[in-house]
């Protein structure tokens, strides 16, 4: 029987031991790794659509709501009431999307109908009118639209700039002076 020197055994076993240690460490790490996030769960079908088309899916309604949130600078709970009887995993109450108790939801419905009417009755009749009127047209990211403040009035004589022929800037030419 031939003897293998200890140094040679060590050289042969070292890669094998390293492979076993690596396999055990990888298995332990993957066992402790967090689970992948759950796949997108479709939203349930809406149950209380009063101004949006009734054939929309839950996901389609959510897409519309997220656009409105951005245009209004709002969050879901601006219009939708909390349901303390049903809690989310974080302990906060779920929102009851079918509940009509918040006045903000009633106002949002009324404003939606208004923008639709403006688009149908007016904007659609203007050639090359561009984008339709939406919540963002007036709200521009604010729940309550900011008040329009016109720039201070200056020269109303647009046809004849100051110093141009025909520009007469006497106070007696202006009504009310």
C-alpha positions as CSV (number, residue, x, y, z in Angstrom):
1,X,0.0,0.0,0.0
2,X,1.3,3.3,-1.0
3,X,1.2,6.3,1.4
4,X,0.1,9.8,0.2
5,X,2.1,12.5,1.8
6,X,0.1,14.8,4.1
7,X,0.8,17.8,2.0
8,X,-0.8,16.1,-1.0
9,X,-3.9,15.1,1.0
10,X,-4.3,18.7,2.1
11,X,-4.1,20.0,-1.5
12,X,-6.7,17.5,-2.6
13,X,-9.1,18.1,0.3
14,X,-8.8,21.9,0.4
15,X,-10.9,22.6,-2.7
16,X,-13.4,19.9,-1.7
17,X,-13.8,21.4,1.8
18,X,-14.1,24.9,0.3
19,X,-16.8,23.7,-2.0
20,X,-18.8,22.1,0.9
21,X,-18.4,25.3,3.0
22,X,-19.5,27.5,0.1
23,X,-22.6,25.2,-0.6
24,X,-23.6,25.3,3.1
25,X,-23.2,29.1,3.3
26,X,-25.2,29.6,0.2
27,X,-28.0,27.4,1.4
28,X,-28.1,29.1,4.7
29,X,-28.1,32.6,3.1
30,X,-30.9,31.7,0.7
31,X,-33.0,30.2,3.6
32,X,-32.7,33.5,5.4
33,X,-33.3,35.7,2.3
34,X,-36.6,37.6,2.3
35,X,-39.3,36.1,0.1
36,X,-39.8,37.8,-3.2
37,X,-42.5,40.5,-3.2
38,X,-45.9,39.0,-4.0
39,X,-47.0,39.3,-7.6
40,X,-49.4,42.1,-8.4
41,X,-52.8,41.2,-7.0
42,X,-55.6,42.5,-9.2
43,X,-57.9,45.0,-7.6
44,X,-61.4,43.7,-7.0
45,X,-64.2,44.9,-9.3
46,X,-65.5,48.3,-8.3
47,X,-69.0,48.3,-6.7
48,X,-70.1,51.9,-6.6
49,X,-69.2,53.6,-9.8
50,X,-71.6,56.6,-10.4
51,X,-69.8,58.7,-12.9
52,X,-67.1,56.5,-14.4
53,X,-68.1,53.8,-16.9
54,X,-69.5,50.8,-15.0
55,X,-67.6,48.2,-17.1
56,X,-64.1,49.4,-15.8
57,X,-62.0,46.8,-14.0
58,X,-60.6,47.5,-10.6
59,X,-57.1,48.0,-12.1
60,X,-58.5,50.5,-14.6
61,X,-60.2,52.5,-11.8
62,X,-57.0,52.5,-9.8
63,X,-55.1,53.8,-12.8
64,X,-57.6,56.7,-13.1
65,X,-57.5,57.4,-9.3
66,X,-53.7,57.6,-9.3
67,X,-53.8,60.1,-12.2
68,X,-56.4,62.2,-10.3
69,X,-54.2,62.0,-7.1
70,X,-51.3,63.5,-9.1
71,X,-53.4,66.2,-10.7
72,X,-55.0,67.2,-7.4
73,X,-52.0,66.7,-5.0
74,X,-54.4,64.4,-3.1
75,X,-54.2,61.0,-1.5
76,X,-56.8,58.2,-1.5
77,X,-58.1,59.2,1.9
78,X,-58.9,62.7,0.6
79,X,-62.1,61.3,-0.9
80,X,-62.4,57.7,0.5
81,X,-63.5,57.1,4.1
82,X,-61.5,54.8,6.4
83,X,-63.1,51.6,7.6
84,X,-61.8,51.0,11.2
85,X,-63.5,47.5,11.2
86,X,-61.0,46.3,8.6
87,X,-57.3,46.8,9.3
88,X,-54.4,46.5,7.0
89,X,-51.3,44.5,8.0
90,X,-49.7,47.7,9.2
91,X,-52.6,48.3,11.6
92,X,-54.1,51.2,9.8
93,X,-57.7,51.0,8.7
94,X,-58.5,50.0,5.1
95,X,-60.3,52.5,2.9
96,X,-63.9,51.7,2.0
97,X,-64.0,52.8,-1.7
98,X,-67.7,52.2,-2.0
99,X,-68.6,54.5,0.9
100,X,-70.1,57.8,-0.2
101,X,-70.0,59.6,3.2
102,X,-67.2,62.1,2.4
103,X,-68.2,65.4,0.8
104,X,-64.9,65.5,-1.1
105,X,-66.0,62.4,-3.0
106,X,-69.3,64.1,-3.9
107,X,-67.4,67.2,-5.1
108,X,-64.9,65.1,-7.1
109,X,-67.8,63.4,-8.9
110,X,-69.4,66.7,-9.7
111,X,-66.1,68.2,-10.9
112,X,-65.5,65.1,-13.1
113,X,-68.9,65.6,-14.7
114,X,-68.1,69.2,-15.2
115,X,-64.8,68.5,-17.0
116,X,-66.5,65.9,-19.2
117,X,-69.2,68.3,-20.1
118,X,-66.7,71.1,-21.0
119,X,-64.8,68.6,-23.2
120,X,-67.9,67.4,-25.0
121,X,-69.8,70.6,-25.3
122,X,-66.9,73.0,-26.0
123,X,-63.4,71.6,-26.4
124,X,-64.5,69.0,-28.9
125,X,-65.9,71.7,-31.1
126,X,-62.7,73.7,-31.3
127,X,-60.4,72.8,-34.1
128,X,-56.8,71.9,-32.9
129,X,-57.9,72.4,-29.3
130,X,-55.0,70.3,-28.0
131,X,-55.4,68.5,-24.7
132,X,-58.9,68.1,-23.1
133,X,-59.7,69.8,-19.9
134,X,-58.8,67.7,-16.8
135,X,-58.5,68.1,-13.1
136,X,-55.0,69.3,-13.6
137,X,-56.0,72.1,-15.9
138,X,-57.1,74.2,-12.9
139,X,-55.8,72.3,-9.8
140,X,-52.2,71.9,-11.0
141,X,-51.3,69.6,-8.2
142,X,-53.3,71.3,-5.4
143,X,-56.5,70.0,-3.8
144,X,-57.9,73.5,-3.8
145,X,-56.9,75.5,-7.0
146,X,-54.7,78.4,-6.2
147,X,-56.4,81.8,-6.9
148,X,-55.4,83.4,-10.2
149,X,-53.7,86.7,-9.6
150,X,-53.3,88.7,-12.9
151,X,-50.1,90.5,-13.5
152,X,-50.3,94.3,-12.8
153,X,-51.7,96.2,-15.7
154,X,-49.3,98.5,-17.5
155,X,-49.7,100.0,-20.9
156,X,-53.0,99.2,-22.6
157,X,-51.9,101.0,-25.8
158,X,-50.6,97.8,-27.5
159,X,-50.8,99.2,-31.0
160,X,-48.5,102.2,-30.3
161,X,-45.6,101.5,-27.9
162,X,-44.3,104.5,-26.0
163,X,-42.3,106.9,-28.2
164,X,-43.9,105.5,-31.4
165,X,-45.8,107.9,-33.7
166,X,-49.5,108.1,-32.7
167,X,-48.8,107.3,-29.1
168,X,-50.5,110.0,-27.0
169,X,-50.3,109.3,-23.3
170,X,-52.2,112.3,-21.9
171,X,-54.3,111.5,-18.9
172,X,-57.4,113.2,-20.4
173,X,-57.5,110.4,-23.1
174,X,-58.2,107.7,-20.5
175,X,-61.8,107.3,-19.3
176,X,-62.2,107.8,-15.5
177,X,-59.3,110.3,-15.1
